[in-house]
Amino acid sequence: MNDLKIGYSKVDITPSMGTPISGYYQERYAEGILDSLQIVCLAARTGEKTALLLSADLLGIYHEVGLVTFVNQIAEATGVDPEGIYIHCTHTHTGPTSTMQTEDPVLKTHQEFLGRRFCDAALLAIGDLKPAKMGWAVGNAPNVAFIRRFRMKDGKVRTNPGVGNPDILHPIGDVDERVSVLRFDREGADTVVLVNFGNHPDVVGGSLISADWPGFLRRRLEKSLDNVKCIFFNGAEGDVNHVNVNAKGGDLNDTFNDFDDVARGYGHARHIGNVLAGAVLQVYDKVNYVDVESVRFMKKTVHVESNRPDPEDLPRAYEIDALHKAGRDDELPFRGMELTTEVAKAARMIRLKDGPDFFPMVLSAVAIGNVALIGIPGEPFTGIGRGLKEAEGWSLVLPTCITNGNQGYFPMKEAYDEGGYEAGTSPFRSGTAEKLIAEGCDLLRQIL
């Protein structure tokens, strides 16, 4: 018996000019707008139980206090159980972050605005609830996501070593090109399509506000299909991005070589959005419809070890940090992404020199019938996504990054021995990724 109701809403969260933009370990402030940022919300209800799936065009929501504030505001405004509030950030690198711990008056004003808009999106989606049936399918999006960690000829591992770099030996890992699709056909209302795919929205660059390729995906799909709305949840993207180091022909159309040797461009973001929309269109008319008798949700707190530095490494970390903050990067023996890696690694060491020894971490799961979304509060490697997708008993599992928090990178165990940006900057010890797979699968077993 099908007992599902689905609601949808979309609200604008484009920041004012001068709002700080996070990422790159460089100061950036919003100087203009390429396209608007949004919170998109899907409400799912069976009986008296409601889950709210919110996807926001933000780099992330850092610090537990910020996340708890938003969840509590939504719960108070809607009456929905906080366990069923699932806040995801698409991770656009041309949008602000949210900490709720800031002295910047512009960012503080924007964060207060965000709290109100999260509540608006939730209330509007609940008010839009309509009887619905759900179908699911899996498409494929080739050649838009690429492993970004490479073994070099000198034996080192580098992240984003540059297009055409002759010192590259091979990528470390494989891309998951699957695009998971949920289709909700609603009585007397627009169909809602939920899309899940893992890749970094780090394509546009610069200081102009943009939702990057997730925004293009939503707009393209809604233009391609009549009476359809789209919500997107980014997947396991910690070790993948848009850079094809073996680019040829027209692969570099609409791109420029940015400060860190990464090829970026607004037109390339459009290309990725178009390809992903095409992956949805591959399967849109052939989804497997299933009855939904229940919506379930659960959150689980796990504790993971901190990646504290060795004391002998701290003097060099302080030296790198001081030179970078003084604007003297040219005195460091690093360039491009390698410079970003060393600066970020030094910052991690200094930040964790006095602890803590462990971090609490919230895993979140929402089940709609026999399909589950499982949220990781940070940036999981592809291996974590694959491990969670294999959880037993489910028709489909959709892992989502930066969900109910953003605490850092989650590299696989072998990446710590290999090196590179993600393992060097992660605040978590080796073995955390494997623990997240085990704990995530256990959480999924509990709500099956």
Backbone hydrogen bonds, N-H to C=O, Kabsch-Sander energy under -0.5 kcal/mol:
donor,donor_aa,acceptor,acceptor_aa,energy
3,D,1,M,-0.5
3,D,292,V,-3.0
5,K,45,R,-2.2
6,I,130,K,-2.7
7,G,43,A,-2.4
9,S,41,C,-1.8
11,V,39,I,-2.4
13,I,37,L,-2.7
14,T,37,L,-0.6
18,G,30,A,-2.4
19,T,16,S,-1.5
21,I,28,R,-2.5
22,S,95,G,-0.9
26,Q,23,G,-1.1
28,R,21,I,-0.5
30,A,19,T,-2.5
31,E,207,S,-2.9
32,G,207,S,-0.7
34,L,209,I,-3.0
35,D,209,I,-1.5
39,I,11,V,-2.4
40,V,38,Q,-0.5
40,V,55,S,-2.8
41,C,9,S,-2.4
42,L,53,L,-2.7
43,A,7,G,-2.2
44,A,51,A,-2.5
45,R,5,K,-2.6
46,T,49,K,-1.9
47,G,3,D,-0.5
49,K,46,T,-2.3
50,T,48,E,-0.5
51,A,44,A,-2.8
52,L,84,G,-2.7
53,L,42,L,-3.0
53,L,51,A,-0.5
54,L,52,L,-0.7
54,L,86,Y,-2.8
55,S,40,V,-3.1
56,A,54,L,-0.5
56,A,88,H,-2.9
57,D,38,Q,-2.2
58,L,56,A,-2.1
59,L,96,P,-2.0
62,Y,60,G,-0.6
62,Y,98,S,-2.1
66,G,63,H,-0.7
67,L,63,H,-1.6
68,V,64,E,-2.9
69,T,65,V,-2.0
70,F,66,G,-1.9
71,V,67,L,-2.7
72,N,68,V,-2.7
73,Q,69,T,-2.2
74,I,70,F,-2.4
75,A,71,V,-2.8
76,E,72,N,-2.4
77,A,73,Q,-2.1
78,T,74,I,-2.3
79,G,75,A,-2.7
84,G,81,D,-2.1
85,I,82,P,-1.6
86,Y,52,L,-2.8
86,Y,84,G,-0.6
87,I,85,I,-0.6
88,H,54,L,-3.2
88,H,86,Y,-0.6
89,C,402,I,-1.8
90,T,56,A,-2.6
91,H,58,L,-2.3
92,T,58,L,-0.6
93,H,201,P,-2.0
95,G,92,T,-0.5
98,S,60,G,-1.5
108,K,104,D,-2.8
109,T,105,P,-2.1
110,H,106,V,-2.0
111,Q,107,L,-2.4
112,E,108,K,-2.0
113,F,109,T,-2.0
114,L,110,H,-2.4
115,G,111,Q,-2.0
116,R,112,E,-1.5
117,R,113,F,-2.2
118,F,114,L,-2.8
119,C,115,G,-1.6
120,D,116,R,-2.3
121,A,117,R,-2.8
122,A,118,F,-2.2
123,L,119,C,-2.7
124,L,120,D,-2.6
125,A,121,A,-2.2
126,I,122,A,-2.2
127,G,123,L,-2.2
128,D,124,L,-0.7
128,D,125,A,-0.7
129,L,126,I,-1.4
130,K,6,I,-1.7
132,A,4,L,-2.4
133,K,185,D,-2.1
134,M,290,V,-0.8
135,G,183,R,-2.6
136,W,288,N,-1.5
137,A,181,V,-2.0
139,G,179,V,-3.0
141,A,177,E,-2.4
144,V,141,A,-0.6
146,F,241,N,-3.1
148,R,239,D,-2.2
150,F,158,R,-2.6
151,R,170,H,-2.7
152,M,156,K,-3.0
153,K,167,D,-2.5
155,G,152,M,-2.0
158,R,150,F,-2.3
160,N,148,R,-2.7
164,G,245,V,-2.7
165,N,162,G,-1.5
168,I,165,N,-1.5
169,L,151,R,-3.1
170,H,151,R,-1.2
172,I,149,R,-2.7
173,G,171,P,-0.8
177,E,175,V,-0.8
179,V,139,G,-1.9
180,S,178,R,-0.6
180,S,196,N,-2.2
181,V,137,A,-2.7
182,L,194,L,-2.6
183,R,135,G,-3.2
184,F,192,V,-2.9
185,D,133,K,-2.2
185,D,183,R,-0.6
186,R,184,F,-0.6
187,E,131,P,-2.7
189,A,186,R,-1.2
191,T,227,N,-2.4
192,V,184,F,-2.2
193,V,229,K,-3.0
194,L,182,L,-2.8
194,L,192,V,-0.5
195,V,231,I,-2.3
196,N,180,S,-2.2
197,F,233,F,-1.0
199,N,197,F,-0.6
200,H,240,V,-0.7
202,D,200,H,-1.6
209,I,32,G,-3.0
210,S,94,T,-2.1
215,G,211,A,-0.7
215,G,212,D,-1.0
216,F,212,D,-1.4
217,L,213,W,-2.9
218,R,214,P,-2.1
219,R,215,G,-2.4
220,R,216,F,-3.1
221,L,217,L,-2.5
222,E,218,R,-2.1
223,K,219,R,-1.6
224,S,220,R,-2.0
225,L,221,L,-1.7
228,V,225,L,-0.8
229,K,191,T,-2.8
231,I,193,V,-2.5
233,F,195,V,-2.9
235,G,197,F,-1.7
237,E,235,G,-1.1
238,G,380,P,-3.0
240,V,237,E,-1.4
241,N,146,F,-2.4
244,N,242,H,-0.6
245,V,243,V,-0.9
247,A,244,N,-1.3
251,D,248,K,-2.1
253,N,250,G,-2.1
255,T,252,L,-1.3
256,F,264,R,-2.9
258,D,256,F,-0.8
258,D,262,V,-2.6
261,D,258,D,-2.0
264,R,256,F,-2.7
264,R,262,V,-0.6
265,G,203,V,-3.1
268,H,254,D,-0.9
269,A,265,G,-1.6
270,R,266,Y,-1.8
271,H,267,G,-1.8
272,I,268,H,-2.2
273,G,269,A,-2.3
274,N,270,R,-2.4
275,V,271,H,-2.4
276,L,272,I,-2.5
277,A,273,G,-2.2
278,G,274,N,-2.2
279,A,275,V,-1.8
280,V,276,L,-1.8
281,L,277,A,-2.3
282,Q,278,G,-1.6
283,V,279,A,-0.7
283,V,280,V,-1.1
284,Y,280,V,-1.5
286,K,283,V,-1.5
287,V,284,Y,-0.7
288,N,136,W,-2.8
289,Y,287,V,-0.9
290,V,134,M,-2.6
293,E,291,D,-0.5
296,R,367,A,-2.2
298,M,365,A,-2.2
300,K,363,L,-2.7
302,V,300,K,-0.5
302,V,361,M,-3.0
304,V,359,F,-2.4
306,S,357,D,-2.8
307,N,427,P,-2.8
308,R,306,S,-1.5
313,D,310,D,-2.2
314,L,311,P,-1.2
317,A,313,D,-1.6
318,Y,314,L,-2.8
319,E,315,P,-1.8
320,I,316,R,-2.5
321,D,317,A,-2.5
322,A,318,Y,-2.4
323,L,319,E,-2.3
324,H,320,I,-2.3
325,K,321,D,-2.4
326,A,322,A,-1.6
327,G,324,H,-1.7
328,R,323,L,-3.0
331,E,328,R,-1.9
332,L,329,D,-2.0
334,F,332,L,-0.9
337,M,260,D,-0.7
338,E,335,R,-1.3
339,L,335,R,-0.6
339,L,336,G,-0.7
340,T,336,G,-1.6
341,T,337,M,-2.4
342,E,338,E,-2.2
343,V,339,L,-2.5
344,A,340,T,-2.5
345,K,341,T,-2.5
346,A,342,E,-2.2
347,A,343,V,-2.1
348,R,344,A,-2.1
349,M,345,K,-2.1
350,I,346,A,-2.3
351,R,347,A,-2.4
352,L,348,R,-1.8
353,K,350,I,-0.9
355,G,352,L,-1.6
359,F,304,V,-2.8
361,M,302,V,-2.7
363,L,300,K,-3.2
363,L,361,M,-0.6
364,S,375,G,-1.7
365,A,298,M,-2.5
366,V,373,L,-2.3
367,A,296,R,-3.0
368,I,371,V,-2.9
369,G,294,S,-2.4
369,G,367,A,-0.6
371,V,368,I,-1.3
372,A,396,L,-2.3
373,L,366,V,-2.9
374,I,398,L,-2.0
375,G,364,S,-3.4
376,I,400,T,-2.8
378,G,376,I,-1.8
379,E,408,G,-3.0
381,F,410,F,-1.7
384,I,381,F,-1.2
385,G,381,F,-1.4
386,R,382,T,-2.5
387,G,383,G,-2.2
388,L,384,I,-2.4
389,K,385,G,-2.2
390,E,386,R,-1.0
391,A,388,L,-1.7
394,W,391,A,-0.9
395,S,370,N,-2.1
396,L,370,N,-1.0
398,L,372,A,-3.1
400,T,374,I,-2.5
401,C,234,N,-1.6
402,I,378,G,-2.9
403,T,376,I,-2.2
404,N,87,I,-3.4
406,N,61,I,-0.6
407,Q,377,P,-3.1
410,F,379,E,-2.5
415,A,412,M,-1.3
416,Y,412,M,-0.6
416,Y,413,K,-1.2
417,D,413,K,-0.6
417,D,414,E,-0.6
418,E,414,E,-1.7
419,G,415,A,-2.5
424,G,420,G,-2.0
425,T,421,Y,-1.9
426,S,422,E,-1.4
429,R,305,E,-2.2
432,T,429,R,-1.6
433,A,411,P,-0.7
435,K,431,G,-1.8
436,L,432,T,-2.4
437,I,433,A,-2.0
438,A,434,E,-2.0
439,E,435,K,-3.0
440,G,436,L,-2.7
441,C,437,I,-2.5
442,D,438,A,-1.9
443,L,439,E,-2.3
444,L,440,G,-2.2
445,R,441,C,-2.0
446,Q,442,D,-1.8
447,I,443,L,-1.2
448,L,444,L,-0.7
448,L,445,R,-0.5
